[in-house]
Amino acid sequence: MPRVEFKDYYRVMELDETATPESIKKAYKKLARRYHPDVSKEPDAETKFKELGEAYEVLGDPGKRREYDQLRAVGDIDANGRFRPRPGWAGAQGPGRQYSEADFSDFFSSMFGSRGFQDADAGAAAGPRRGEDVHYELALLLEEVFHGCEQVVELRIPKVDAQGRRTIAARKLRIKVPAGMTDGSVLRVNGQGAPGMGGGSAGDLLVTIRLAAHPLYAVDGKHVSLIAPVAPWEAALGCKLVMPTLGGKARVVVPAQSQTGQKLRLAGKGLPGTPPGDFFVVLKVVMPGTLSDKARDLYRQLELEAGFNPRQSWEKGQ
């Protein structure tokens, strides 16, 4: 039985085999930000980004992950990292089917590339058959989904040739991502999946959007939030701030006697859509790193003048 180079998707995602779905998603977001070719300074970032996408395609899908874990359990890996399933393992291709040379063109396609296809002769006998949909994970920056963008994706399209052999065709496709897509949303590109059989129509390309972690903003659906540090006197007296939103600068009025964690809402300033999301400014009161002697005296005067004890409710119960 032929050998195929084994890919350790857990190692690619810096996880162990007990990783939960939540930790897999968290690791993907973290690493996608690190290796995204548009922002990363890591060596071989583009290659690592592609490996990460393939790893998440498998580990992020419960069904594919089960098949992958089964393959790990029933295969042998030699000192050179080459993989050979043990005799009789049918794996992702269905019961009773043995692998051929063509199946092992590479590791990923050997497991998942030809799923859903029957022999060419069987397809012709059954009449026209629609091609299968092709799934693709696309990591984007928050700014890209806010404005909308165009991306060139590299697809691996399963197909059956005239002799009935299952093959994988590499293809590049430029797609338009409309503004306002959220993490986990799916963009359908009609007719760009696997070709049909017996005159059937082609399947579709289903692109799942994954947002890379952002250094400033947090995202919840279409809502975007930003933590805004304010000085104690700004929180006490109120102030005006100029906030960097995704759509440009916006002015925010901080009311007097504001508290840490208080949210100020900018309606419609989140991700675009119908309706659009909101932008939330989350206040965080921050003390200065150093205080002059005069500043300390002023704080002592404030302590005497305000007569405020934030732990008064605790002390009443003691």
Salt bridges, closest charged atoms under 4 A:
ASP8 OD1 - ARG72 NH1 3.31
GLU14 OE2 - ARG34 NH1 3.20
GLU17 OE2 - ARG72 NH2 2.42
ASP38 OD2 - HIS36 ND1 3.83
GLU46 OE2 - LYS50 NZ 3.69
GLU54 OE2 - LYS7 NZ 3.54
GLU57 OE2 - LYS64 NZ 2.65
GLU67 OE1 - ARG115 NH2 2.58
ASP69 OD2 - ARG65 NE 3.93
ASP76 OD1 - ARG86 NH2 3.28
ASP78 OD2 - ARG3 NH1 3.12
ASP103 OD2 - ARG97 NH1 2.62
ASP106 OD2 - ARG156 NH2 2.33
ASP119 OD1 - ARG166 NH2 3.13
ASP133 OD1 - ARG130 NH2 2.86
GLU137 OE1 - ARG210 NE 2.87
GLU143 OE2 - HIS214 NE2 2.63
GLU150 OE1 - ARG174 NH1 3.44
GLU154 OE2 - LYS50 NZ 3.23
GLU154 OE2 - LYS172 NZ 3.96
ASP161 OD2 - ARG165 NE 2.99
ASP183 OD2 - LYS25 NZ 3.54
ASP183 OD2 - LYS29 NZ 3.64
ASP204 OD2 - ARG130 NH2 3.24
ASP204 OD2 - ARG188 NH1 2.69
ASP278 OD2 - ARG265 NE 2.75
ASP293 OD1 - ARG296 NH1 3.57
ASP297 OD1 - ARG300 NH1 3.04
